[in-house]
Amino acid sequence: HRWTTKCRHFCRNEDGSATIETVIWLPMFMILLGFIINVSMVFFNESQILRVIQDGNRAFSLGRLQDLKEVEDYVLARLAYLDASITIGSEVADGFVTTWLRTPATDLMPVSFMSSVFEGLDLGVSAQHIVEY
């Protein structure tokens, strides 16, 4: 009789049920949060890279930078804080200066445990500006 009473009490007792739900759901929310942070930072860094490339092209277009090597060095110097593996190139054709940049998306992600999903994905950014001089 005493044993069955304790079993019934144990089965009806709801103390700790929130803890169990938290243990089940918290890892899923943390993974989702890590994914959102990674993707957001890739898009944020893409906009920063585009702005710097446009600034370099504009400076070349106005004659502040003398050649394409200076444009590439300008861009790389301003993106050094990213600490990413960057491939860059510039060309002048038909009166336009074009600069392009490629970097692995995983180099732009702060949360490393989710970055393996994006392995092999490169971010490419390019900008074009008319040469005015």
Buried (B, 14 or more C-beta within 10 A) or exposed (E): EEEEEEEEEEEEEEEEEEEEEEEEEEEEEEEEEBBEBBBEBBEEBBEBBBEBBBBBBBBBBEEEBEEBEBBBBBBBEBBEEBEBEBEBEBEBEEEEBBBBBBBBBBBBBEBEEBBEEBEEEEBEBBBBBEBEE
